[in-house]
Amino acid sequence: MFLLKTAGQSLGTLTAVTLARIPAETMQAITTQSATLQECFWWDMLVRSEIQREWTVSLGRRTATERLAHLFCEISLRLKSAGMTNGVDCEFPVTQADLGDAMGLSTVHVNRSLQELRGGGLVGLRGKRLRIYNEESLRALANFEPSYLHMNQ
């Protein structure tokens, strides 16, 4: 059942997207007809809740550098699973201001954290491309445990 008629937040994108608006009544009808589709929506909601909890932990418990490392690990893994990397690097059309907004940091703090990650030989960020030089060390720094993403299901 779709209890909310509207979303309580806005949506912004960093790249071009195709967006479809599906009325709540239509979603109600198709999920009533398909138990499999209903299960998929429940699964998606539960995974999104776990991702949100992980991000809340990041904001409350990780240093700025650890937050950034964690984000890079998550983005890299998600893009790899979608076949959108060439091994060690991927498209990353995000500014330092965007990163600051996403992680509750000032642009200056993001810049310092990026310099720390670059200086440690862990990542490179150039020309809207993210390159991870040492994934194992980056994961260790971020204390990245990807099970919350449920990528294996």
Secondary structure, DSSP 8 states (H G I E B T S, - for coil): ----SS-SS----SS--------HHHHHHHHHH-HHHHHHHHHHHHHHHHHHHHHHHHHHHS-HHHHHHHHHHHHHHHHHHTT-BSSSEEE----HHHHHHHHT--HHHHHHHHHHHHHTTSEEEETTEEEES-HHHHHHHHT--GGGG-TT-
